[in-house]
């Protein structure tokens, strides 16, 4: 048996073994392809909800809850300390200018006044005596019957007596004022909003006895986030309505903005001067303020549409021609709990998926349940 014959027999045997293996492998690949095609064919069409992108005209409207306060609110307090014996007003009472709202025990002030009067009388008597002595010494000096030294002593005595009398008069004026300070008088009309002391208490000078909201203007006070302050137009018109009865409404303009944020809430207090507030908008009433902000850059979509791709914000877009979805990266301008403002990545007319975003994949067919056009 020659070498060529053996080699030929081996090759035929090898081909005989390889052919079944190739057939088996091809069969496996065909089965796998068929199973994959069947799996793709059997994948259900997912129902989704969508919204059509459109630009909003004129920005957004923001509503905030606040309270009604007086434009001017003052704390009435005694200028002197003492025991308060009377407070003639209470919370909610209306007072007029010049009305006595509280009194201190005036006994000590009266005694000081009587002492000051007595001191003034004594000083006036000394002044009269010194003036008479001066007149006598001046006459004697003119006739040459007294010395210049005696005349100078009379002048000095007169000046000292005059100074003593002036001091006694000033002390009398102070004592009279101190007696007047025992009565707390309202300097203008208003409504009592708080009280700080009760009859029988010993109050110090400057302690608040009655808090008075002056009549006149009223403010609607709101705690506003920084974003609204930054995007609000200059000198905006704010619409204010009673929270309990929205039919009671008026308008106002920003009168005062706090320069410092609250350390806890990080909001800024804004006071809106109300224009002719209705009588029903009483002090302390809860009101709702509405302001129209300037339009921002981009378009707004529901917050539920937001997902991510490569750790960046993205949304699913529906191709109306094929009924499939594709992932689109976006740039978010700002967002809150309900809405996202998109600066880049979306155009008017794009159809964005708003419900079912977590179960989608690129190229998947979807069925639209509803659209907001």
C-alpha positions as CSV (number, residue, x, y, z in Angstrom):
1,X,0.0,0.0,0.0
2,X,1.6,3.2,-1.1
3,X,1.7,6.6,1.0
4,X,-0.5,8.4,-1.5
5,X,-3.2,5.8,-1.2
6,X,-3.2,6.0,2.7
7,X,-3.3,9.8,2.6
8,X,-6.3,9.8,0.2
9,X,-8.2,7.3,2.5
10,X,-7.5,9.6,5.5
11,X,-8.8,12.7,3.8
12,X,-12.0,10.9,2.8
13,X,-12.5,9.7,6.3
14,X,-12.0,13.2,7.7
15,X,-14.5,14.7,5.3
16,X,-16.9,12.1,6.3
17,X,-16.6,13.1,10.0
18,X,-16.6,16.9,9.3
19,X,-19.8,17.1,7.2
20,X,-22.2,15.9,10.0
21,X,-20.6,18.4,12.4
22,X,-21.2,21.3,10.0
23,X,-24.7,20.2,9.4
24,X,-25.4,20.1,13.1
25,X,-23.9,23.6,13.7
26,X,-25.9,25.1,10.9
27,X,-29.0,23.5,12.3
28,X,-28.3,25.0,15.7
29,X,-27.8,28.5,14.3
30,X,-31.0,28.2,12.3
31,X,-32.9,27.2,15.3
32,X,-31.5,30.1,17.4
33,X,-32.3,32.6,14.6
34,X,-35.8,31.3,14.4
35,X,-36.3,31.6,18.1
36,X,-35.0,35.1,18.1
37,X,-37.2,36.1,15.3
38,X,-40.2,34.5,17.0
39,X,-39.3,36.4,20.3
40,X,-39.1,39.7,18.4
41,X,-42.3,39.0,16.6
42,X,-44.0,38.0,19.8
43,X,-42.8,41.2,21.8
44,X,-46.0,43.1,22.7
45,X,-46.6,46.7,21.5
46,X,-46.4,48.8,24.7
47,X,-49.1,51.4,25.4
48,X,-47.8,54.8,26.3
49,X,-49.1,58.3,27.0
50,X,-47.6,61.2,25.1
51,X,-47.7,65.0,24.9
52,X,-46.9,67.1,21.9
53,X,-44.2,69.7,22.5
54,X,-45.4,73.3,22.0
55,X,-44.0,76.6,23.2
56,X,-46.1,78.4,25.8
57,X,-46.8,82.1,25.2
58,X,-46.0,84.7,27.9
59,X,-44.2,82.5,30.5
60,X,-45.8,80.9,33.6
61,X,-48.2,81.9,36.3
62,X,-47.2,81.3,39.9
63,X,-49.5,81.3,42.9
64,X,-48.3,81.8,46.5
65,X,-50.1,81.9,49.9
66,X,-49.6,84.8,52.3
67,X,-51.3,86.9,54.8
68,X,-52.7,90.5,55.2
69,X,-50.8,92.9,57.4
70,X,-50.9,96.6,58.0
71,X,-48.4,98.7,56.2
72,X,-47.5,100.5,59.4
73,X,-47.5,98.7,62.7
74,X,-46.1,100.3,65.9
75,X,-45.5,99.2,69.5
76,X,-46.9,101.7,72.0
77,X,-44.8,101.8,75.2
78,X,-44.3,104.0,78.2
79,X,-41.3,106.4,78.2
80,X,-40.9,105.8,82.0
81,X,-41.1,102.7,84.1
82,X,-43.6,102.0,86.8
83,X,-46.6,99.9,87.9
84,X,-49.4,99.9,85.3
85,X,-52.8,100.5,86.9
86,X,-55.0,100.6,83.8
87,X,-55.2,99.4,80.2
88,X,-58.4,100.6,78.5
89,X,-58.1,98.7,75.2
90,X,-57.9,95.1,74.2
91,X,-57.0,93.2,71.0
92,X,-59.4,94.1,68.2
93,X,-60.4,97.5,69.6
94,X,-60.2,100.5,67.4
95,X,-58.5,103.6,68.8
96,X,-58.3,107.2,67.7
97,X,-55.5,109.8,67.8
98,X,-55.0,111.2,71.3
99,X,-56.9,108.3,73.1
100,X,-55.4,107.2,76.4
101,X,-54.8,103.4,76.1
102,X,-53.0,102.8,79.4
103,X,-51.8,104.5,82.7
104,X,-49.1,104.1,85.2
105,X,-49.4,104.8,88.9
106,X,-48.7,108.6,88.9
107,X,-48.0,109.1,92.7
108,X,-44.2,109.1,92.4
109,X,-44.3,111.5,89.4
110,X,-46.7,113.9,91.3
111,X,-44.3,113.9,94.3
112,X,-41.4,114.7,92.0
113,X,-43.4,117.5,90.4
114,X,-44.2,119.0,93.8
115,X,-40.6,118.8,94.8
116,X,-39.6,120.6,91.6
117,X,-42.1,123.3,92.2
118,X,-40.8,123.9,95.7
119,X,-37.2,124.0,94.5
120,X,-38.2,126.5,91.8
121,X,-39.9,128.7,94.4
122,X,-36.8,128.7,96.5
123,X,-34.6,129.5,93.6
124,X,-36.9,132.4,92.6
125,X,-36.7,133.8,96.1
126,X,-32.8,133.6,96.0
127,X,-32.9,135.3,92.6
128,X,-35.1,138.1,93.9
129,X,-32.8,138.7,96.8
130,X,-29.7,138.7,94.6
131,X,-31.4,141.1,92.1
132,X,-32.3,143.5,94.9
133,X,-28.7,143.4,96.3
134,X,-27.3,144.0,92.8
135,X,-29.6,147.1,92.3
136,X,-28.5,148.5,95.6
137,X,-24.8,148.0,95.0
138,X,-25.2,149.5,91.5
139,X,-26.8,152.7,93.0
140,X,-24.2,152.9,95.8
141,X,-21.3,152.5,93.3
142,X,-22.7,155.2,91.1
143,X,-22.8,157.6,94.1
144,X,-19.4,156.4,95.3
145,X,-20.7,154.9,98.5
146,X,-19.5,151.3,97.9
147,X,-16.5,149.6,96.6
148,X,-16.1,148.0,93.2
149,X,-15.4,144.6,94.9
150,X,-18.8,144.7,96.6
151,X,-20.5,145.5,93.3
152,X,-18.7,142.6,91.6
153,X,-19.8,140.2,94.4
154,X,-23.4,141.3,93.8
155,X,-23.1,140.6,90.1
156,X,-21.7,137.1,90.7
157,X,-24.5,136.4,93.2
158,X,-27.1,137.6,90.7
159,X,-25.7,135.3,88.0
160,X,-25.5,132.3,90.3
161,X,-29.1,132.9,91.5
162,X,-30.3,133.2,87.9
163,X,-28.6,129.9,86.9
164,X,-30.1,128.2,89.9
165,X,-33.6,129.5,88.9
166,X,-33.1,128.3,85.3
167,X,-32.1,124.9,86.6
168,X,-35.1,124.7,88.9
169,X,-37.4,125.6,86.0
170,X,-35.9,122.9,83.8
171,X,-36.3,120.4,86.6
172,X,-40.0,121.4,86.9
173,X,-40.5,121.0,83.2
174,X,-39.0,117.5,83.4
175,X,-41.2,116.6,86.3
176,X,-44.2,117.8,84.4
177,X,-43.2,115.6,81.4
178,X,-42.6,112.6,83.6
179,X,-46.1,113.0,85.0
180,X,-47.5,113.2,81.5
181,X,-45.6,110.1,80.5
182,X,-47.6,108.0,83.0
183,X,-50.4,108.1,80.4
184,X,-49.9,106.1,77.2
185,X,-51.6,107.9,74.3
186,X,-52.2,106.7,70.8
187,X,-50.5,109.0,68.3
188,X,-52.8,108.0,65.4
189,X,-55.9,105.9,64.6
190,X,-55.6,102.1,64.3
191,X,-56.6,98.7,65.5
192,X,-55.0,96.9,68.5
193,X,-53.4,93.7,67.3
194,X,-51.5,92.6,70.4
195,X,-51.0,93.4,74.1
196,X,-47.7,93.1,76.0
197,X,-48.6,93.9,79.6
198,X,-51.5,93.5,82.0
199,X,-52.7,96.0,84.7
200,X,-50.8,95.4,88.0
201,X,-47.5,94.6,86.3
202,X,-44.4,96.7,86.8
203,X,-43.3,97.6,83.3
204,X,-39.9,99.0,82.2
205,X,-39.5,102.0,79.9
206,X,-39.8,100.9,76.3
207,X,-41.7,97.7,76.9
208,X,-44.5,97.0,74.5
209,X,-47.8,97.5,76.1
210,X,-50.1,97.6,73.0
211,X,-49.3,96.8,69.4
212,X,-51.2,99.0,67.0
213,X,-51.9,98.5,63.3
214,X,-52.4,102.0,61.9
215,X,-55.3,102.7,59.6
216,X,-54.6,103.3,56.0
217,X,-52.7,100.9,53.7
218,X,-52.6,97.2,53.9
219,X,-50.0,94.8,52.7
220,X,-50.1,91.2,51.4
221,X,-47.0,89.5,52.7
222,X,-45.6,86.4,51.0
223,X,-42.5,84.2,51.4
224,X,-41.1,83.9,47.9
225,X,-38.4,81.5,46.5
226,X,-35.4,83.1,44.9
227,X,-36.3,81.7,41.4
228,X,-39.5,83.8,41.3
229,X,-37.6,86.9,42.3
230,X,-35.1,86.4,39.6
231,X,-37.6,85.7,36.8
232,X,-40.3,88.2,37.8
233,X,-40.7,91.3,35.6
234,X,-40.0,94.7,36.9
235,X,-42.8,96.3,38.9
236,X,-45.3,93.4,38.3
237,X,-49.0,93.6,39.0
238,X,-49.9,91.0,41.6
239,X,-53.5,89.7,41.8
240,X,-54.5,88.9,45.4
241,X,-57.6,87.0,46.5
242,X,-59.0,85.7,49.7
243,X,-58.1,82.0,50.0
244,X,-61.5,81.3,51.7
245,X,-63.4,83.3,49.1
246,X,-61.6,83.8,45.8
247,X,-64.4,86.2,44.7
248,X,-62.9,88.8,47.1
249,X,-59.9,90.1,45.2
250,X,-57.8,93.1,44.4
251,X,-54.5,94.0,42.9
252,X,-51.2,95.4,44.2
253,X,-47.6,96.1,43.5
254,X,-44.4,95.1,45.2
255,X,-43.7,97.7,47.9
256,X,-40.8,96.1,49.8
257,X,-38.4,93.1,49.3
258,X,-36.4,91.7,52.1
259,X,-32.7,92.0,51.4
260,X,-31.9,88.8,53.3
261,X,-33.3,85.3,53.0
262,X,-34.9,83.5,55.9
263,X,-32.2,81.3,57.5
264,X,-34.5,78.3,57.7
265,X,-36.7,78.4,54.6
266,X,-34.3,80.3,52.4
267,X,-37.2,82.4,51.1
268,X,-37.5,86.2,50.9
269,X,-40.3,88.2,52.4
270,X,-42.1,90.4,49.9
271,X,-44.7,93.0,50.9
272,X,-47.4,93.8,48.2
273,X,-49.1,97.1,48.7
274,X,-52.8,96.4,48.1
275,X,-54.9,98.8,46.0
276,X,-58.2,99.6,47.7
277,X,-58.4,96.3,49.6
278,X,-61.9,95.1,50.3
279,X,-63.3,95.2,53.8
280,X,-63.3,91.4,53.9
281,X,-59.5,91.4,53.6
282,X,-59.1,91.9,57.3
283,X,-55.7,91.9,59.1
284,X,-54.4,88.4,59.4
285,X,-56.5,87.0,56.6
286,X,-55.0,84.3,54.4
287,X,-54.7,85.4,50.8
288,X,-53.4,83.9,47.5
289,X,-51.2,86.0,45.3
290,X,-50.9,85.3,41.6
291,X,-48.1,86.7,39.4
292,X,-47.2,86.2,35.7
293,X,-43.6,85.5,35.1
294,X,-41.6,86.3,32.0
295,X,-41.3,83.5,29.5
296,X,-38.2,81.4,29.9
297,X,-36.0,79.8,27.2
298,X,-37.2,76.4,25.9
299,X,-40.4,74.4,26.2
300,X,-42.1,72.8,29.1
301,X,-43.0,69.1,29.5
302,X,-44.4,67.0,32.4
303,X,-41.8,65.9,34.9
304,X,-42.9,62.2,34.4
305,X,-41.4,62.3,30.9
306,X,-37.8,62.7,32.2
307,X,-35.4,59.8,32.1
308,X,-31.7,59.5,31.5
309,X,-29.2,58.3,29.0
310,X,-25.5,58.0,29.9
311,X,-26.3,59.7,33.2
312,X,-27.7,62.7,31.3
313,X,-31.3,63.9,31.1
314,X,-33.2,62.5,28.2
315,X,-36.8,61.8,26.9
316,X,-38.4,59.2,24.7
317,X,-39.7,60.5,21.3
318,X,-42.3,58.7,19.2
319,X,-41.9,58.6,15.5
320,X,-45.5,58.8,14.2
321,X,-44.5,57.3,10.8
322,X,-43.2,54.0,12.2
323,X,-44.8,54.0,15.7
324,X,-41.3,53.4,17.3
325,X,-39.5,55.3,20.1
326,X,-36.0,56.8,20.2
327,X,-34.1,58.3,23.1
328,X,-33.3,62.0,22.8
329,X,-30.8,63.8,25.2
330,X,-32.0,67.2,26.5
331,X,-30.7,70.2,28.4
332,X,-32.9,71.1,31.4
333,X,-33.3,74.8,32.2
334,X,-35.2,74.3,35.4
335,X,-37.7,71.8,37.0
336,X,-40.1,71.3,39.8
337,X,-42.3,68.5,41.1
338,X,-44.7,68.7,38.1
339,X,-42.9,70.3,35.2
340,X,-39.5,70.4,33.4
341,X,-38.4,73.3,31.3
342,X,-36.2,72.1,28.5
343,X,-33.6,74.6,27.1
344,X,-32.3,72.4,24.3
345,X,-33.1,69.1,22.6
346,X,-36.8,69.4,21.8
347,X,-38.6,71.2,19.0
348,X,-42.3,72.1,18.7
349,X,-44.2,69.2,17.2
350,X,-42.1,66.5,18.9
351,X,-44.1,63.8,20.5
352,X,-42.7,63.0,24.0
353,X,-43.7,59.9,26.1
354,X,-45.0,60.9,29.5
355,X,-46.0,57.5,30.9
356,X,-44.3,54.2,30.6
357,X,-40.8,55.6,30.0
358,X,-39.1,53.0,32.3
359,X,-40.2,50.0,30.1
360,X,-39.1,51.2,26.7
361,X,-36.1,50.4,24.6
362,X,-34.8,52.1,21.4
363,X,-36.7,51.0,18.3
364,X,-39.6,49.5,20.2
365,X,-43.1,49.8,18.8
366,X,-45.6,51.6,21.0
367,X,-49.3,52.3,21.0
368,X,-50.4,55.8,21.9
369,X,-53.2,55.9,24.5
370,X,-53.7,59.6,24.4
371,X,-52.1,62.8,23.2
372,X,-52.3,66.4,24.5
373,X,-52.1,68.7,21.4
